[in-house]
Amino acid sequence: MELIISKQNMEKLLVKLQGVSEKRHAIPVLSHFSLEAGNGGVHVTATDLDIIIRDGCEADVVEEGGYLIPTRKLLDVVRVLPTETVTLRLLDSGFVELVAGKSRFKIAGLPMKEFPDLPGREKGEPFTVKASALKLMIDRVLTFTSTEDTRLEVSGVLFEKVTEGKSERLRLVATDGHRLSYVEQHMEGLTERLSEGIIVPRKGVSELRKMVDEASGDVTVSVGESFLSASTDGSEITIRLIGAEFPSYREVIPTSFTRKLIVDREKFAEVLRRVSVIATEKLKSVIMNLKGDEMEVSSVSPDYGEARDFLDVSMEGEELKIGFNSRYLLDVATSSGGENLVIHISNELSPVLFMPEDRDDFIAVVMPIRTAV
């Protein structure tokens, strides 16, 4: 195997693969990707057995062939190469040689037969979504997923088809048990498989987000029994679904309130960032003291001291003190978008509803925390 490839193209491919080609893996071969040279280009595949990424680019193929190469190490090498093109060849010794100008590297690889057998592509009814729209939807909810691997049902994002009359919407929902958010968008031609909802793991959604970040057009999505696949601009990702039942999220969304606030979203986020600097690392708790048209946000730490800041608000209802994890509020403020944020509150212990003032496509629910004040 021998090929000449652009350094820039090679680096772009490896950056896409490195998220699933973990450097330290219980199965060493999974830190490698497969590189196949032929048909006027290179085709690469990487997997961690739950996510499969396939991609490719043009290259001048001198001799066809394939080999497994350590992803992270090759990326490290490619990044420091001195020329814009690189020659990559497989030596009889089993090493892969890279030549760029006067620089030469040899990297130990593995034969193709060592790569795990990958599942065949599942048949599913495909639908298309604009890459920019899918990227924005993921950004709205991804931080709300649980990072605890032991809670499978909340360690991913629910993809769900919501139908009202003839209108279809794709809804993405995420929760970690302490907070919840969903975002939705009108979309035609959604597969019926989504009517029952599927859970896509957090890491898979994150890798999907990276793929659509560079895409300019539509993304074709297909949902099978066990996998979700998405492809755009020659890139393809296949993600194993989580076989668990997502919590009944509709039941925790509050519908009645005694207080309503409207705040400038960006100023609210700025106040939270300032005050949370003092907050205790574990809870990051802040207290919102609501009085008339002013909100006082404070944080007290026995180790560092205290912080207070103030924000003008428009408020309906009685005065109230209520505590939150500041990180949860920051996630809401940064994810919701829009100029103003509407906050619906019942009391200091009940779930609080957040939504943009000018849109109804996003909501977030956050549980308050008990405070000593």
Secondary structure, 3 states (H helix, E strand, C coil): CEEEEEHHHHHHHHHHHCCCCCCCCCCHHHHEEEEEEECCEEEEEEECCCEEEEEEEECEEEECEEEEEEHHHHHHHHHCCCCCEEEEEECCCCEEEEEECCEEEEEECECHHHCCCCCCCCCCCCEEEEHHHHHHHHHHHHHHCCCCCCCHHHCEEEEEEEEECCEEEEEEEEECCCEEEEEEEECCCCCHHHHHCEEEEHHHHHHHHHHHHCCCCEEEEEECCCEEEEEECCEEEEEECECCCCCCHHHHCCCCCCEEEEEEHHHHHHHHHHHCCCCCCCCCEEEEEEECCEEEEEEEECCCEEEEEEEECEEECCCEEEEEEHHHHHHHHHHHCCCEEEEEECCCCCCEEEEECCCCCEEEEECCECCCC
